[in-house]
Amino acid sequence: MVPLNYFLILAAILFSIGVIGFVMKRNVITMFMSIELMLNSVNLTFVAFSRYIQNLSGQIFVFFVMVIAAAEAAVGLAIIVALYRNRESLNVDEADRMKL
Amino acid sequence: MELVLFFILAIIAVGAAINMVVQKHPIHSALSLIVVMGTLSLFYVMLHAEFLAVVQVIVYAGAIMVLFVFVIMLLNPHAAEHTTRYGTILKFGGVPLGLLLLAEIVVVVQRSVGAARPASALAGTTEAVGRLLFTEYLIPFEFISVVILVAILGAVVLTKREL
């Protein structure tokens, strides 16, 4: 049986890699994928706690997080496509104005 | 035995996650992220969350990442480089920042949780999760369907030619 803190530390490592990716990358799609990685690592924390506290509510929360992630991906990628149409670039440094 | 499996999967997951950050082209990052999601699905099986393991593969690897790969191939972007001075600070500051965050989380986890082990088996089967979802969490479930509807409308409106 794997102890709980192993799962938590693995989730922490994945979350930190997501943070590093989000801070270091300038490509908006890669930054978006880093956010997905962070969401996934938090899901792992939820499931691990759900198992060790013996309460299924954590798994329901993960289900809701997945639904929100799907909605976020659809809207976010639509924004990225609109951004690329207007600026011909996916570099976030160039998307620094609210107006066109 | 289970511990060995855990470590093998953990090494694959962390390696793929690091590869996602290191790769220059977004399509390589996307494929690495799919590997991470697959290993997370196997972790859910180890934690007896079978329903979520299947949903993880279907929704994340099957729907969200396909959308990502589709958009990457549609736009065919080049590797974005840092162009501003602020961006250069971020490029070299990112790794220390992430490691600091990791150290903080590890300290908190080790102090508060310890090596807890489960008392008995609790299976997150489709039946158990579905029963909870349609009794105790029925109202959030209905609201989340409205969120999905709004997201569909938002995506359709945003990708129209004339905004």
Interface residues (C-beta under 8 A of the other chain):
Chain A: M1 V2 P3 L4 N5 Y6 F7 L8 I9 L10 A12 I13 L14 F15 S16 I17 G18 V19 I20 G21 V23 M24 K25 R26 N27 V28 I29 T30 F32 M33 S34 E36 L37 N40 N43 L44 V47 A48 S50 R51 Y52 Q54 N55 L56 S57 Q59 I60 V62 F63 F64 M66 V67 I68 A69 A70 A71 E72 A73 A74 V75 L77 A78 I79 I80 V81 A82 Y84 S89 L90 N91 V92 D93 E94
Chain B: E2 L3 F6 A10 A13 V14 A17 I18 M20 V21 P26 S29 A30 L33 V36 M37 L40 F43 Y44 M46 L47 H48 A49 F51 L52 V55 Q56 V59 Y60 A63 I64 L67 F68 V71 I72 L74 L75 P77 A79 A80 E81 H82 T83 T84 Y86 G87 L90 K91 G93 G94 V95 L97 G98 L99 L101 L102 I105 V106 V109 Q110 V113 G114 A115 A116 R117 P118 A119 S120 L122 G124 A128 V129 L132 L133 E136 Y137 P140 I144 V147 I148 V150 A151 I152 G154 A155 V156 L158 T159 L163
